[in-house]
Amino acid sequence: MILGLGLQGGGVGVARFLARIGMDVTVSDRASRSKMAPSIKKLDGLPIKYIFGTSWDKNLNKYDFVVKNPGVPKEYTPLKKARMVTNDAEIFLTLAPRSKVIGVTGTKGKTTTASLVSHILPNSILVGIPGVSFFDCFFLKKEPTWIVAEFSSFDLEYITQSPRIVLFTSLFSDHLNRYPSFHKYAAAKMNLLKFQKKDDIALIANSKIIRAHLPKKHGKLIFISSRPVPGVIWQIPEISAVFAMTLGLTLGISKTALLKRIKSFKPVQGRIEEVAKKHGVLFINDTTATNPGSASYTFLQLKKHFEDVIVITGGEDKKFSAREIRDYGKLLNKASWVILLPGSFSDRLKKSLLSPSLVLSMDEAVAVAANISKKGTVIALIPGAASFNMFQNEFHRADVFLKAIKKIK
């Protein structure tokens, strides 16, 4: 049983893989068949059974094992009836050649860092990022030299083994609506290091918080600090470039070759992404900044390069601490204007803002921002929060943002 098909590709990937190797696969989702149609279409022709709606989580004990989608909490009550529960990340790590896997995690920067590392390494494949299944590295005509895999905290909840090479980009509060404490969230992240052997390698951001939560057993630690890397464009975090340079040099790639590859790297979709320019106004999409820490980083990056920044922020809360929200609000008071999308996070954030504008839709937010902007203004979507009160996910939020921009005359 694949519990949770979803629309981001993970459920599709594991269902396709297990069906192709001959397993009797059932896929379920609490959403309707019509809503899941895009994912079902990708599995067309495979001998897969489907269950949708209210019966999606019934009779889990009749299956040999249940593969849990990251969107389903580990503590979800019906899972207790299952004979065995695992997830796609654990199956992937069990089957992939360990010597080829480079695992990347972190609260912020993991997708950009993983994408950049894959970009600099010859004959590599990138998996585990949003929309790309871990299982896309199997059944290839040419076997990759490297498999660069991104892992969220939810991916890491069931793993019992670690890659030979791990990159850990950052650690601060997130997903506290799913974890009872920051310590539990950090512990899930640390699973990627926990099962390394002494000769394995772990590149770690030089952070007191990360050092404080390191597991007792791990590989050889190389601590990474941010510093300028020649030719890196401002949208790419310096520390991501340093991770890529350090790993490349460790693997024997020349500095000249690495710099050339890094210079040719383009920002990842939804991460400080320049999406439009109208009437001299630049629009930035950073929809994947779904916590105050990530959002603060993005805002500070923008303020380094632009004087006039209008921020569209807010959404649903993930039980962030009052201090984190207050600090983010104080930082946003340096923006030219702050426009809040509806949601429980916004309700808490507005208490720290000097003059927020509350809006009811993304269309209205973009229209208001465009109306008060001038040539040289940057209008940035930096949510700092979850999207589920208004959108299917953060990428749907970005799509609506882009459509709203197109409506500007």
N, C-alpha and C positions, 0 to 999 in steps of 0.2 A: 504494500500500500504506500503510495506517495501521498502523504497528508498535506495538502496545500499545493495546488498547481501553480497559482500566481500568474503574473503577467511579465515578470522580469527575466524569464529564461531559465532560472534554476530548476524549477519543477519539470519543465520541458526537457532539459538536458539529462537529468537523472532518469526520467521515465523512458526517454528514447534509448539511453544506454542499456538499461536493464532489460528492456524489451528486445533489443538487438542481440543480447547475449543469451536469450532464450528463457528469461524468467516470465512467470505469469503475473502481469502487472495490472494493478487497479490504481487509478488516479482519482483523488477527490478534492473538492473545494467547496467552501461554504457559499460561494457566489453562484450565480446562475450559469447555466450552460452558455447562454447568449453572451454574458459578460466575459466568459473565459474563451470565447470563440477564437480570438487571435492565437492563443496558446494551443488550443485543440487542433487548429489548422496545421501547425508545425509538426504535429504527431500523426498527421493523416497517413493512412496505409499501414500503421503498426497495430498489432493485435493487443490493444489496450482497452480495458473496461473503465467506465467513468461513473462517478457518483457526485451529484451536485445538490446544493441546498441543505435542508435540515438533516438529511441522513448522512452527511459527509463524514462524520466522525463516529459512526455506529459500528459495533461488532469488530473492533480493532483486534480482538483476541484471535480471530480466525486466520490472521495473516502470519506468515513466518517472521516477517519483520516489517516495521513501519519506518519509512524515511520521512523525517519531519522537515517541513519547509521552514526557513528562518523566520517567517512571519508568525509561526505558531510558537507560543511560549513553551519552554521546556517543562514548566509546571502544569501545563494544560491537563485538566483532570482525566479526560478520556484516554490519555496516553498511558495512564497507570494500568490499564487493562491489557495493553499490548504485550506480546511475548518478548519482543526486543525492539528497541528504538534506536535509530542512528540518524545520520544526516549525510548529505552528499559530500561534504568536506571530508568526513572520516572514510567514506568509501573511496574517494579519490586518493587520499593519502595512503590507503592500504594497497591500492593497485598501481599507482604511478611509480616509476623508478626513482627511488629516493635520491640518488646521486644527481638527478637532473632538476629537482624541484627547488625553487627559491620562493619562500613564503614571505608575504608582506602583510603587516597589520599595523594598526595605529588608530587613534581617534580621528585625526585629520592627516591628510597627505598620503594615505595609503594608495589610492587609485592613481594619483599623479606619479608617485614614486614607482609603483609597479609598472605603469605604462612606460615611464622613462627608462627603467631598467630593461624592460623587454625591447625597447627601441635601440638600446646601445649594444645588446648582446646578439651575436650572429646566430641565425637559425633558431630563434626562440619563439614561443607561443605564449600569449597572455590569456589567463583564464581566471574565473572567479570575480571579475569586475562586473558591475551591474550590466545585465543583458547578455553575459557570456558565461556559459556553464563550465564547471570544472572538467566536464567530460568531453569538451571540444578538443582536448589533446589526444584523444584516442581515435583509432580508425583512420589515421592520416596516411596519405600516400608516402610521405617522407617523415621519418621520425625526427622530432625536434632535438636539438642539443640541450636546450634549456626550457623548462616549464615554469613561468613566472605566475604565481598564484596569489591573489588577494584574498584575505580572510577577515570577515567581520567578527565581532564578539559572538554573534549567534552561530556562525559557522564553527567556531572553536569549542563549543560547549560539549561536544561528544568525542573529540579527537583523543587518541591514545598514543600518538606518535607525532614527531616533529620533522620538518624538512631539514636537510643537511645545512642549508643556508637560510637564515631568517633576517628580515629587516623590520625593525620596530620604530615607527616614525614619530609617535607622540602618544601621550596619555593624559586625558582629563575627562571630566564628567560627561557622560552621554547615556542615553537609554535607561535612565533611572526610573522610568515607568515600567521597565521590564525586570530590572534588578533591584533587590531590596536595599542595596548599599553600593557605594562607589567601590568598596573593597571587592565585592562579588563581581562587579563589572570588570575590574582590573584583573581579577583571578582568571576570568574567562579569556581575556586577551593574552595573559601569560602562558596559557596552555600551548601556544605556538612554540614557546621556548622550553617548556617543562620537560619534554621528552627528547631533547637534543642529547647527543653523546659528546664526550669531552673534546673530541677532535673536530666537531662541527663548528660552524661560524655563525655568530650573531652580531649584526651591525645595529647598534642601539642609539637612539637620540640621547644626548647627554643631558638627562633630566633627573632632578632629585626625586620626582614622583615615580618615574620608571625604576630608578635604582632601589627605591623603597619597596617596590612590589616584585622585584625579581625573584623567581623561584630558586630553590636551593641548588637544583641541578640545571645546567644549561651548557651551551657550547662555549667556545672562545669568544669573549666579548670585545668588540671594537666600538668605542663610543664616538658618536658623530656630533659635531657642532656646526652650526650654520656659518657660512662664510661666502663671499662673492666667488662665483665661477665665471670666467670670461665668456661673454657671448650669450649668457642666459637671459632671455627676455623677462620683463618684470612680472608677468603673470605666473611664471614658474617659481615656486618656493626655492630659495637658495639651498635649503637643507635637502630637498629632493635631488637637486643636482649633485650635492656633496655625497649623498648616499650612492648615486649612480657612479660617480667618479671613483669613490673608494672601493666599491665592489668590483668595478671594471679593472682597476689596477691590481686588486687582490687576485683576480682571475687571469692576470697576465696580458691584458689589453693595453696598448700604448696610450699615453696621455694625449698625444696628437689625434689619434683615432677617436678617442672618447670625446674630446672637445668638439670635433667635427660632427659627431652623431648628436651630441647634446644640443648644439646650435640649430640642428634641423628639426628638433622636436617641437610639436605644436601643442598648445594647451588642451587638456581633456575637456570634453563636453560637460557643461554645467559646473565648471570650476574656474572661477574668475575669467569667464569666457566672453570675449567681445562678440556680441551677436548682431549689432546694428549701429548705424550712425545716421542720424536724421537732423538736418538743420544745424549741424555742428554739435549735436548732443550725442554722446557715446553711451550705449546701453550695455551693461555688464550682467551676465547671468551666473550667479553663484548659488544656484538652488540646492546644491549638495551640502552647503553650510547649514546643518540642521541642529546645531547646538551653539550656545553663546561663545564658547572658545573659538570655534571655527569662524563664526561670524565676525568676532573681534579681530582675528588675524586678517581677514579679507578687508575689513574696513581700514585698518591701519596701513595695509599695502596700498589701497586706493589713495589714502591721504598723503602718502609719500610722493605720489606722482600727479595728483590732481587737487586743485584747491576747492572747487565747487562740486560737492558730492551729495546727491539726494539718495536716500536709502529707503527701499521698500522692504519691510521686515515683518516678523511676527507669524503667528499660527498657533498650533497646539503645543501645550507644555509637555515636557517629558520628565517632570518632577525635578527640575534643576533647583539648586540651592538659591536662597534669596540673595546671597552675596554675588553669585555668578550673574544673575539677572540684573542686579543693581549696578555692578561694574560695567556690564554691557550697555546699560542705559546711559551711564555717565559718559562712556566713550562716544555713544551716538549723539550726544549733545554737541559734539564737535562737527557734526554733519550740517550741511546747509539746510536740510529739511528731513524729517523722518515721517514716513507714511506707514501706518500699521494696517496689516491685514487682520481680519477677525480671528479670534481664538483665545484660549485660556492663557497661553504664553503672553500674548499681547496685553491681556488684562493686567497681568503682573508687571510687564515691562513699562507700560505707560506711566506708572507711578514714579519712575525714575527719569522720565523725559520732560524737557522744558515745554515743548510745544508740538506734540505729535498730531498728525492728521489721521483720524480713524475713517476707514473706508469699508465698503461692503463687498467689493469684488476686485479681482486683478485688473479688469478693464478700467475700473474707476481709479485704482491706484496709479496705473500707468498714465492715464489721462491727466490726473492731477499733477503728477510729476512733470509731465511734458509741458503743461500749462505754466508752471512756475520756473521752468528751466530757461537757460540762455545758451548762446554759443560757448562751448568749452565746458559745459556742465556734464557730469557723469551721473546717470541714473542706474543704480545697482540694485538688483534683487539679491538680498542677503538675508534669508529668512531667520536663521538662528533657532528654528523650531521645526516641529513636525508639520505635515501637510494634510493629515487625514480628515480634518474637519471640512476642507474645501476641495481636495484633490485626491486622486487615486494613490499618488505617491509623489515624491519630489520631482520626478521627471515629467509627470503630467503637469505639475505646477509650472515648470519651465516652458512646456508647450503652450500653456495658456498665456504666459508672459510674452512669448514671441508673437502669438496671435494678436495680443493687445497692442504691441508695438506697431504691427502692420496696419492697424486701424488709425494710427496717427497721421493726420494730413500734413 
